[in-house]
């Protein structure tokens, strides 16, 4: 996982869905990005190559609706509909997978 690859992947999927992409911060090892669906609805993306970490969150009005991140080297999901819950999983989601899933959840719940 390279920082430039994470940024390019996020930009590409944002362009496919005609969403606004903003790179908030980047260092050699860390990147923080947002993909805006509207002003109060966005996907937060945090990558850390030193820790091989990719944290993804669908956020509405400052509250996580859905998430996929790691804690102590183990990945877990915060399911849509119960985002405070932790479900441990074997593999992490790609940015593309997460955004596609998030858009599907939003369409099914009439938030789009």
C-alpha positions as CSV (number, residue, x, y, z in Angstrom):
1,X,0.0,0.0,0.0
2,X,1.5,3.3,-1.2
3,X,0.1,6.8,-0.4
4,X,0.0,7.7,-4.1
5,X,-2.0,4.6,-4.9
6,X,-4.5,5.3,-2.1
7,X,-5.0,8.9,-3.4
8,X,-5.3,7.7,-7.1
9,X,-7.8,5.0,-6.1
10,X,-10.0,7.4,-4.1
11,X,-9.9,10.0,-6.9
12,X,-10.8,7.5,-9.5
13,X,-13.9,6.1,-7.7
14,X,-15.0,9.6,-6.8
15,X,-14.8,10.6,-10.4
16,X,-16.8,7.6,-11.5
17,X,-19.6,8.6,-9.1
18,X,-19.2,12.3,-9.9
19,X,-18.3,13.0,-6.2
20,X,-16.1,15.8,-4.8
21,X,-12.7,14.5,-3.7
22,X,-10.6,16.4,-1.2
23,X,-7.1,15.5,0.0
24,X,-7.0,17.0,3.5
25,X,-3.4,16.1,4.6
26,X,-0.5,14.0,3.2
27,X,2.9,13.1,4.5
28,X,5.3,10.4,3.3
29,X,3.4,7.7,5.3
30,X,-0.1,9.1,6.1
31,X,-3.0,10.5,4.0
32,X,-6.4,11.8,5.1
33,X,-9.0,12.3,2.4
34,X,-12.8,12.9,2.0
35,X,-15.1,12.0,-0.8
36,X,-18.2,14.3,-0.5
37,X,-21.6,13.0,-1.4
38,X,-23.1,16.3,-0.2
39,X,-22.2,18.9,2.5
40,X,-23.1,16.7,5.5
41,X,-22.6,13.3,3.9
42,X,-19.1,12.1,3.0
43,X,-16.7,9.2,3.2
44,X,-13.6,9.7,5.3
45,X,-10.4,7.8,4.2
46,X,-7.3,7.5,6.4
47,X,-4.3,5.6,5.3
48,X,-1.0,4.9,7.2
49,X,1.6,3.0,5.2
50,X,3.9,2.5,8.2
51,X,1.1,0.7,10.1
52,X,-0.5,-0.8,6.9
53,X,-3.7,0.8,8.1
54,X,-6.7,1.9,6.0
55,X,-9.7,3.3,7.9
56,X,-12.9,4.1,6.1
57,X,-16.1,5.7,7.4
58,X,-19.3,6.9,5.9
59,X,-20.3,10.0,7.9
60,X,-23.6,11.9,8.0
61,X,-24.0,15.0,10.2
62,X,-20.8,14.2,12.1
63,X,-21.9,10.7,12.9
64,X,-20.5,7.4,11.5
65,X,-23.2,5.5,9.6
66,X,-20.8,2.7,8.5
67,X,-17.2,2.0,8.9
68,X,-14.3,-0.4,8.2
69,X,-11.1,0.0,10.1
70,X,-8.5,-1.6,12.2
71,X,-7.6,-1.7,15.9
72,X,-4.5,-3.5,17.2
73,X,-3.8,-4.9,13.7
74,X,-7.2,-6.6,13.4
75,X,-9.8,-5.3,10.9
76,X,-13.4,-4.9,11.9
77,X,-16.6,-3.5,10.4
78,X,-19.0,-1.0,12.0
79,X,-22.2,-2.2,10.2
80,X,-24.7,0.1,8.5
81,X,-27.6,0.5,10.9
82,X,-25.5,-0.4,14.0
83,X,-22.2,1.6,13.6
84,X,-21.2,1.3,17.3
85,X,-20.9,-2.5,16.9
86,X,-17.6,-4.2,16.0
87,X,-17.6,-7.2,13.8
88,X,-14.1,-8.6,13.3
89,X,-13.2,-9.7,9.7
90,X,-10.3,-11.4,8.1
91,X,-9.6,-8.9,5.3
92,X,-10.0,-5.2,4.8
93,X,-12.1,-3.5,2.2
94,X,-10.6,-1.6,-0.6
95,X,-11.5,2.1,-1.1
96,X,-13.5,1.1,-4.2
97,X,-15.4,-1.7,-2.4
98,X,-16.2,0.6,0.5
99,X,-17.5,3.4,-1.6
100,X,-19.6,1.1,-3.8
101,X,-21.1,-0.5,-0.7
102,X,-21.7,2.9,1.0
103,X,-23.5,4.2,-2.1
104,X,-25.7,1.1,-2.1
105,X,-26.6,1.5,1.5
106,X,-27.5,5.1,1.0
107,X,-29.7,4.3,-2.0
108,X,-31.5,1.5,-0.2
109,X,-32.1,3.7,2.9
110,X,-33.3,6.7,0.7
111,X,-30.5,9.0,1.9
112,X,-29.5,9.6,-1.7
